[in-house]
Each structure stands twice: as C-alpha cells, then as structure tokens.
Amino acid sequence: MTDVLHVRNLSLGYGHLTLFRQLSLNVEAGTTLAVLGANGSGKSTFVKSLLGLIPPLSGKYIWPDGRPDDIGYLAQATEFDRRFPIRVRDLVAMGAWRGFGLWSGLGRTARSQVNAALAETGVLALADRPLHTLSGGQLQRTLFARVMLQDAPIILLDEPFTAVDQNTEAHLTSIIDQWRHENRAVIMVVHDLSTILDHCSHALLLGGGEATHGTVQDVVVPERLVAQGYLSQGQASWMFRDLSSCGVQSHV
Amino acid sequence: MFEFFTDMWNYVFMQRAFVATTILSISVAPVGAFLVLRRLSLAGEAMAHAITPGIVIGFVVAGMSVTSLLIGGFIAGIGVASLAALLARRTILRGDASLASLYLIALAMGIFILSAAGSAIPLKSFLFGSILGIDDASMLLLGTVATVTLISFAVLLRPLIVSTCDPVFFESQTRRPWVVEQGFMILLVLNLLAAFKTLGTLMAVGLMILPAAAARYWVSTITAQIFLGFVFALSSCWIGLTMSYLLPDTPSGPAIVLVAGGLFLASALVGPLGFLRNYRQAAEPSDKPAMYSISHGRAS
C-alpha cells in the first residue's frame, strides 16, 4: 500500500504547554487510523495541525504525493452554526464549493453528486429542509454527505459519532468502511473502543505527554490505555471483559 | 394626502434624502445580514462608535468634507478593529472586551475633540444624522460605497457563507481565510461611513442590524434574508424620512431606526420563526423535533 502521509518528530502544544513529543508515523491509503486519548490530550489539536490550522511546536508533515488540494474534514459538532439559514443540499454542496468558481451555480453533475451523497447517507428526503430543523443525527449524516462531495484521498473526522443514535452510528461507520475500501486514508478521533476495534486498522493513543502509534491490536490494550491515563484499572478490566464476551475483535 | 407627498417631493433635499437612503439600503442589506449571522451585531455597533475620532479629527483638520470623513473614519475604524484583534490574540482579554474597551476610548476621544475644537456643526446632527447634509459629494460617496459593496459581495458571497456557517471547515479549505474576515470588516467600515450623514454615528448601524434581524424571522435562506432585509431597510428609510419631514425638529437617524425597530418587533411577534413558532408547533405536532429543542438551547 502507498503512504499518503508521513509524520516526523512531531511535537504539539500551545505556548509552554506541550501535549506530546516526537511522534513519527506513516499513514497508508486504505487504512483507518483511530486517534484516542483523554480530554485535553491533543486529539483535536492533532487533527487541526494536520489541516494546517495550528502550527506544530516542532517536527513536520511530509506528503509523499504532495499535499492534496482537498482534505475531507468533519469538525466537532460544537464548532458548527446550526441556525445558519441554508438548506441541507446547500450545506452538502459546500463540499465542492471550490470547484464552482465565483459566479456559476451548481451544474447538473454537481447537483446529481449532491443528491447521490444525500441518498447514500439517508437524508435525501430532507434535501430542501432548512438546517435548523434537523436533529443531531440528521445533521451528522448531512455532514458526512459533504465529506463525500469533497472526494478527498485523506479524510479527517473529529468525534463523528457525538450525539448520534446507534442506528445512525452503524450507518456512518459502514460509510467509513466504504471509504477505506475505496483506498482513502481515514483519520478519526473516536472514544468508543468497540468502534475502534471493529472498524480501525491503526490507532494513535495520546495521553500522559506521550503518543503511541501502531496497529489496533498493539495499541488498544488495557495496559497501554491505563498507562496513558485513558482508562482506570477497574474500567479497563470490566470493559475488555465485556467487549470479548460480545465477540468484538479487531478486523485486521 | 396626495398634496402632502407633492409638497414633500418639491424639496430638493428630500428628493436627495430618498435617493440616498435607497442606495444606502441596497448597500447595507448584505452587510447587515452577515453582521447578524456572524454574531457581530454588537461588534458592528462598537465599530460605528469607533470611527468617531477619525471623522472628528478629519473635520477639525480639513473641514466637513467627504474626503476628510472617509479618510479619517476609515483609518480609525480599521485601526480599532486591528488593535482589538491584536489584543484578543496576544493578551488574556477576549475579543468582545477588547473591542468594547477600544470603542469607548475612541468615542470619548471623538466627542472630546469635537467639543474642545468648538465645532461649527451641532453635536446632535453629528450623533443622529441630518437629511439636510446630503450634498453631491455625499451622494457620490454613497454610490461608490454601494458599488464597491455589491461587487465585493458578488466575489465574497460563497466564502462568506462557508466561513460564517462552518468557520473551522472554511479555515481547513483555504490558505488565506483572513482575506474574507478582513474584507468584510472593510466593507462594514465603508458602509458605516456611508450611513454617517443620514443616520449619524450613534444610529448608523441600526439600518444594518434591525432589518436583517427582522428578516431572519421570516425566511430560511441567506439570499431571501438579504433581499427581505433590503425591503425592510428601504421601508424604514422612506417612512422614517417622511416622519422626519412631518416633525421638522426630529433628526432623521432615530426616525428611520425607530421604524426599523417597529418592523423588528412585529416580525419577532408574527414571523414564522418568531414567538408564534412554538405555539404553532404545539398546535400541529410535526416531525421536526430540532426546532423546539434549538429554541430552548438544547441540541437534540
């Protein structure tokens, strides 16, 4: 598989606060990297730094094939203005807004792409509804449709399953699996361990000033999760017992 | 009634006032819509006060000319906005407190210099506007600002929509996100300066905020909000100017803004997205749970 991103000796933080130091990893096309860690460990900072919104303290990102023009991105729901007066289909069309030019409207191809993405995420019937009438799950499906329109080789998702029900989460994870099969690289901040074990190939665990990267089987193990402050000893014991009794295993 | 309007239209200064406020309404409608949507309504008010010392210094140095008003006000407005942004970025103070502190200093400085210089123009017309002050140069300023505003919005509309609706997504998609933010701030200052003669420094932002906020109660798309905001702004100006003509001692600024305020309150009461929305929903249960929950500050 081809690498789409190399991270070399990366340290992230704000001013005098260093969140983690000296992270090096490669991200391959067709893989899903889970980013997990306690609150404040630097998960969202890592994603925003990848996007170029926050400069690293040191280290660099190397894009073997050049930085893609478009990086698929889904921010945390709290960073979004749900009362903004636009329709669902217009929000999805934003995924391709740079391709429209300054003056032209949505072409026939773009309109059919928007409809296809809305149908894929199960919200085509809501296409002409104003944004503020959507529930949390409907909005998240809409934002996934926008990521589809971006058609990017690398996709960053920051807590994509916040405030969505189980059915919606299952549907959205199937879309993420599909992206992986389309040979896109997916990096997602996620808290649910069963989702990580079932749908991710690699994991980046942040916490305690450290960053641990590897395959899910190597990283998402009770000892590491406890050592880096993600779980307490008691939580790790019952959670992993519970997960194995449900038959959850890594897919790789 | 017909004679009343004929009499009013016989005055050249009233003809100028109606034309000027029509152009102003076209220009401020998109600026107002985005001020409201970008949650900058109060920042817009602050900027209206922030331009005061520049206008006053320009007036004291070069007299009451459009050039002095434009240069002085523009430098003061952009200066205060930039300094407030610097304070918010480099110090512990948040953006609202930085801007509030600086605009208060600027407003006090402006009024102080105006009084100390023994101004030839009455303070009331400076603060609240005067329809008598619209000369050829003012009309030219209005026309130029409106043209610049409409062309800029044609170019900036898409980036503005994306950056307002989802700022983090916008920043992730462009290498120069500040162009949109700074460009919008420059348009705001230009429109405040254009509105200064008619509405005065205290009321200039009223024609931007109130019609745009009132329009939000009626429509759910950005283009409809800009258009309806223009209709409300134009109605406010024409009715306000007529009121000001009827009562010669009343300045035009408050009259126009009062009418806009009336439209805002009426919209909040009867608009489909105003107070009555929840009553209608209670009467007709629908499959739109988010409308209720958002209005109560809970995301579903």
Interface residues (C-beta under 8 A of the other chain):
Chain A: K48 L51 G52 L53 D70 I71 Y73 A75 A77 E79 F80 D81 R82 R83 F84 P85 I86 R87 D90 L91 M94 W97 R98 F100 L102 W103 P130 H132 T133 L134 S135 G136 Q138 A163
Chain B: L37 A154 V155 R158 I161 V162 T164 C165 D166 P167 V168 F169 E171 S172 Q173 R175 R216 V219 S220 T221 I222 A224 Q225 K288 P289 A290 M291 I294 A299 S300
